[in-house]
Amino acid sequence: MYIFATSLLLLIGQPASISRAAGTFATLMLPQLFAYALNYPMTKFL
């Protein structure tokens, strides 16, 4: 879903400049998902 953020935002009627900026941000935040996958269980169980 993060990869298609620009297209999805354009589809729901957001301005093109905002869609591009949000899509770039979402794509750059993809590596953070792996950190969350490790961090969330650690905070729950440790």
Jmol script that loads the backbone (N, CA, C; Angstrom):
load data "model"
ATOM      1  N   MET A   1       0.823  -1.182   0.000  1.00  0.00           N
ATOM      2  CA  MET A   1       0.000   0.000   0.000  1.00  0.00           C
ATOM      3  C   MET A   1       0.875   1.256   0.000  1.00  0.00           C
ATOM      4  N   TYR A   2       1.989   1.220   0.713  1.00  0.00           N
ATOM      5  CA  TYR A   2       2.863   2.388   0.757  1.00  0.00           C
ATOM      6  C   TYR A   2       3.421   2.724  -0.623  1.00  0.00           C
ATOM      7  N   ILE A   3       3.702   1.709  -1.406  1.00  0.00           N
ATOM      8  CA  ILE A   3       4.265   1.930  -2.736  1.00  0.00           C
ATOM      9  C   ILE A   3       3.254   2.627  -3.643  1.00  0.00           C
ATOM     10  N   PHE A   4       1.981   2.338  -3.432  1.00  0.00           N
ATOM     11  CA  PHE A   4       0.929   2.904  -4.275  1.00  0.00           C
ATOM     12  C   PHE A   4       0.270   4.133  -3.652  1.00  0.00           C
ATOM     13  N   ALA A   5       0.908   4.749  -2.679  1.00  0.00           N
ATOM     14  CA  ALA A   5       0.307   5.883  -1.977  1.00  0.00           C
ATOM     15  C   ALA A   5      -0.002   7.038  -2.922  1.00  0.00           C
ATOM     16  N   THR A   6       0.905   7.347  -3.825  1.00  0.00           N
ATOM     17  CA  THR A   6       0.675   8.455  -4.758  1.00  0.00           C
ATOM     18  C   THR A   6      -0.556   8.192  -5.611  1.00  0.00           C
ATOM     19  N   SER A   7      -0.643   7.011  -6.176  1.00  0.00           N
ATOM     20  CA  SER A   7      -1.781   6.673  -7.036  1.00  0.00           C
ATOM     21  C   SER A   7      -3.089   6.666  -6.261  1.00  0.00           C
ATOM     22  N   LEU A   8      -3.055   6.116  -5.053  1.00  0.00           N
ATOM     23  CA  LEU A   8      -4.276   6.061  -4.249  1.00  0.00           C
ATOM     24  C   LEU A   8      -4.753   7.455  -3.854  1.00  0.00           C
ATOM     25  N   LEU A   9      -3.824   8.315  -3.499  1.00  0.00           N
ATOM     26  CA  LEU A   9      -4.209   9.673  -3.128  1.00  0.00           C
ATOM     27  C   LEU A   9      -4.775  10.440  -4.317  1.00  0.00           C
ATOM     28  N   LEU A  10      -4.184  10.245  -5.483  1.00  0.00           N
ATOM     29  CA  LEU A  10      -4.730  10.886  -6.681  1.00  0.00           C
ATOM     30  C   LEU A  10      -6.116  10.342  -6.999  1.00  0.00           C
ATOM     31  N   LEU A  11      -6.311   9.053  -6.768  1.00  0.00           N
ATOM     32  CA  LEU A  11      -7.595   8.416  -7.052  1.00  0.00           C
ATOM     33  C   LEU A  11      -8.714   8.983  -6.185  1.00  0.00           C
ATOM     34  N   ILE A  12      -8.398   9.334  -4.942  1.00  0.00           N
ATOM     35  CA  ILE A  12      -9.441   9.868  -4.064  1.00  0.00           C
ATOM     36  C   ILE A  12      -9.565  11.389  -4.154  1.00  0.00           C
ATOM     37  N   GLY A  13      -8.811  12.004  -5.067  1.00  0.00           N
ATOM     38  CA  GLY A  13      -9.008  13.418  -5.353  1.00  0.00           C
ATOM     39  C   GLY A  13      -8.079  14.387  -4.656  1.00  0.00           C
ATOM     40  N   GLN A  14      -6.982  13.918  -4.110  1.00  0.00           N
ATOM     41  CA  GLN A  14      -6.027  14.824  -3.479  1.00  0.00           C
ATOM     42  C   GLN A  14      -5.240  15.576  -4.554  1.00  0.00           C
ATOM     43  N   PRO A  15      -4.768  16.774  -4.256  1.00  0.00           N
ATOM     44  CA  PRO A  15      -3.958  17.509  -5.225  1.00  0.00           C
ATOM     45  C   PRO A  15      -2.688  16.738  -5.588  1.00  0.00           C
ATOM     46  N   ALA A  16      -2.238  16.913  -6.819  1.00  0.00           N
ATOM     47  CA  ALA A  16      -1.096  16.150  -7.329  1.00  0.00           C
ATOM     48  C   ALA A  16       0.182  16.418  -6.536  1.00  0.00           C
ATOM     49  N   SER A  17       0.426  17.661  -6.152  1.00  0.00           N
ATOM     50  CA  SER A  17       1.666  17.974  -5.424  1.00  0.00           C
ATOM     51  C   SER A  17       1.683  17.305  -4.050  1.00  0.00           C
ATOM     52  N   ILE A  18       0.554  17.318  -3.378  1.00  0.00           N
ATOM     53  CA  ILE A  18       0.472  16.667  -2.068  1.00  0.00           C
ATOM     54  C   ILE A  18       0.589  15.160  -2.221  1.00  0.00           C
ATOM     55  N   SER A  19      -0.021  14.610  -3.247  1.00  0.00           N
ATOM     56  CA  SER A  19       0.046  13.167  -3.484  1.00  0.00           C
ATOM     57  C   SER A  19       1.474  12.715  -3.745  1.00  0.00           C
ATOM     58  N   ARG A  20       2.198  13.489  -4.537  1.00  0.00           N
ATOM     59  CA  ARG A  20       3.593  13.129  -4.818  1.00  0.00           C
ATOM     60  C   ARG A  20       4.448  13.210  -3.556  1.00  0.00           C
ATOM     61  N   ALA A  21       4.264  14.260  -2.778  1.00  0.00           N
ATOM     62  CA  ALA A  21       5.053  14.417  -1.550  1.00  0.00           C
ATOM     63  C   ALA A  21       4.738  13.302  -0.552  1.00  0.00           C
ATOM     64  N   ALA A  22       3.470  12.996  -0.383  1.00  0.00           N
ATOM     65  CA  ALA A  22       3.086  11.931   0.546  1.00  0.00           C
ATOM     66  C   ALA A  22       3.551  10.573   0.041  1.00  0.00           C
ATOM     67  N   GLY A  23       3.508  10.360  -1.266  1.00  0.00           N
ATOM     68  CA  GLY A  23       3.988   9.101  -1.830  1.00  0.00           C
ATOM     69  C   GLY A  23       5.478   8.919  -1.639  1.00  0.00           C
ATOM     70  N   THR A  24       6.232   9.988  -1.815  1.00  0.00           N
ATOM     71  CA  THR A  24       7.674   9.930  -1.580  1.00  0.00           C
ATOM     72  C   THR A  24       7.968   9.642  -0.115  1.00  0.00           C
ATOM     73  N   PHE A  25       7.267  10.329   0.765  1.00  0.00           N
ATOM     74  CA  PHE A  25       7.456  10.108   2.198  1.00  0.00           C
ATOM     75  C   PHE A  25       7.116   8.667   2.581  1.00  0.00           C
ATOM     76  N   ALA A  26       6.001   8.159   2.081  1.00  0.00           N
ATOM     77  CA  ALA A  26       5.587   6.790   2.408  1.00  0.00           C
ATOM     78  C   ALA A  26       6.603   5.770   1.908  1.00  0.00           C
ATOM     79  N   THR A  27       7.143   5.993   0.725  1.00  0.00           N
ATOM     80  CA  THR A  27       8.139   5.067   0.184  1.00  0.00           C
ATOM     81  C   THR A  27       9.421   5.099   1.011  1.00  0.00           C
ATOM     82  N   LEU A  28       9.821   6.272   1.455  1.00  0.00           N
ATOM     83  CA  LEU A  28      11.034   6.381   2.263  1.00  0.00           C
ATOM     84  C   LEU A  28      10.854   5.796   3.660  1.00  0.00           C
ATOM     85  N   MET A  29       9.628   5.691   4.125  1.00  0.00           N
ATOM     86  CA  MET A  29       9.366   5.144   5.454  1.00  0.00           C
ATOM     87  C   MET A  29       9.215   3.624   5.459  1.00  0.00           C
ATOM     88  N   LEU A  30       9.280   2.983   4.306  1.00  0.00           N
ATOM     89  CA  LEU A  30       9.149   1.522   4.242  1.00  0.00           C
ATOM     90  C   LEU A  30      10.152   0.773   5.127  1.00  0.00           C
ATOM     91  N   PRO A  31      11.429   1.138   5.153  1.00  0.00           N
ATOM     92  CA  PRO A  31      12.359   0.404   6.027  1.00  0.00           C
ATOM     93  C   PRO A  31      11.992   0.476   7.508  1.00  0.00           C
ATOM     94  N   GLN A  32      11.280   1.505   7.895  1.00  0.00           N
ATOM     95  CA  GLN A  32      10.890   1.649   9.290  1.00  0.00           C
ATOM     96  C   GLN A  32       9.912   0.551   9.716  1.00  0.00           C
ATOM     97  N   LEU A  33       9.185  -0.031   8.788  1.00  0.00           N
ATOM     98  CA  LEU A  33       8.259  -1.109   9.127  1.00  0.00           C
ATOM     99  C   LEU A  33       8.988  -2.301   9.732  1.00  0.00           C
ATOM    100  N   PHE A  34      10.189  -2.586   9.256  1.00  0.00           N
ATOM    101  CA  PHE A  34      10.963  -3.690   9.810  1.00  0.00           C
ATOM    102  C   PHE A  34      11.389  -3.389  11.244  1.00  0.00           C
ATOM    103  N   ALA A  35      11.717  -2.141  11.521  1.00  0.00           N
ATOM    104  CA  ALA A  35      12.065  -1.762  12.887  1.00  0.00           C
ATOM    105  C   ALA A  35      10.854  -1.908  13.803  1.00  0.00           C
ATOM    106  N   TYR A  36       9.678  -1.522  13.326  1.00  0.00           N
ATOM    107  CA  TYR A  36       8.462  -1.700  14.120  1.00  0.00           C
ATOM    108  C   TYR A  36       8.164  -3.171  14.362  1.00  0.00           C
ATOM    109  N   ALA A  37       8.453  -4.018  13.382  1.00  0.00           N
ATOM    110  CA  ALA A  37       8.205  -5.454  13.534  1.00  0.00           C
ATOM    111  C   ALA A  37       9.056  -6.037  14.656  1.00  0.00           C
ATOM    112  N   LEU A  38      10.208  -5.474  14.908  1.00  0.00           N
ATOM    113  CA  LEU A  38      11.054  -5.926  16.012  1.00  0.00           C
ATOM    114  C   LEU A  38      10.735  -5.198  17.316  1.00  0.00           C
ATOM    115  N   ASN A  39      10.476  -3.923  17.227  1.00  0.00           N
ATOM    116  CA  ASN A  39      10.288  -3.100  18.413  1.00  0.00           C
ATOM    117  C   ASN A  39       8.977  -3.400  19.131  1.00  0.00           C
ATOM    118  N   TYR A  40       7.904  -3.564  18.417  1.00  0.00           N
ATOM    119  CA  TYR A  40       6.595  -3.749  19.043  1.00  0.00           C
ATOM    120  C   TYR A  40       6.542  -5.003  19.918  1.00  0.00           C
ATOM    121  N   PRO A  41       6.968  -6.171  19.436  1.00  0.00           N
ATOM    122  CA  PRO A  41       6.951  -7.346  20.327  1.00  0.00           C
ATOM    123  C   PRO A  41       7.877  -7.192  21.538  1.00  0.00           C
ATOM    124  N   MET A  42       8.998  -6.517  21.348  1.00  0.00           N
ATOM    125  CA  MET A  42       9.922  -6.333  22.471  1.00  0.00           C
ATOM    126  C   MET A  42       9.300  -5.483  23.571  1.00  0.00           C
ATOM    127  N   THR A  43       8.575  -4.436  23.197  1.00  0.00           N
ATOM    128  CA  THR A  43       7.968  -3.587  24.220  1.00  0.00           C
ATOM    129  C   THR A  43       6.823  -4.300  24.927  1.00  0.00           C
ATOM    130  N   LYS A  44       6.166  -5.225  24.259  1.00  0.00           N
ATOM    131  CA  LYS A  44       5.060  -5.950  24.884  1.00  0.00           C
ATOM    132  C   LYS A  44       5.540  -7.030  25.841  1.00  0.00           C
ATOM    133  N   PHE A  45       6.633  -7.689  25.511  1.00  0.00           N
ATOM    134  CA  PHE A  45       7.026  -8.869  26.260  1.00  0.00           C
ATOM    135  C   PHE A  45       8.274  -8.700  27.119  1.00  0.00           C
ATOM    136  N   LEU A  46       8.945  -7.582  27.017  1.00  0.00           N
ATOM    137  CA  LEU A  46      10.151  -7.404  27.843  1.00  0.00           C
ATOM    138  C   LEU A  46       9.944  -6.359  28.906  1.00  0.00           C
TER     139      LEU A  46
END
end "model"
wireframe off; spacefill off
backbone 0.3
color backbone group
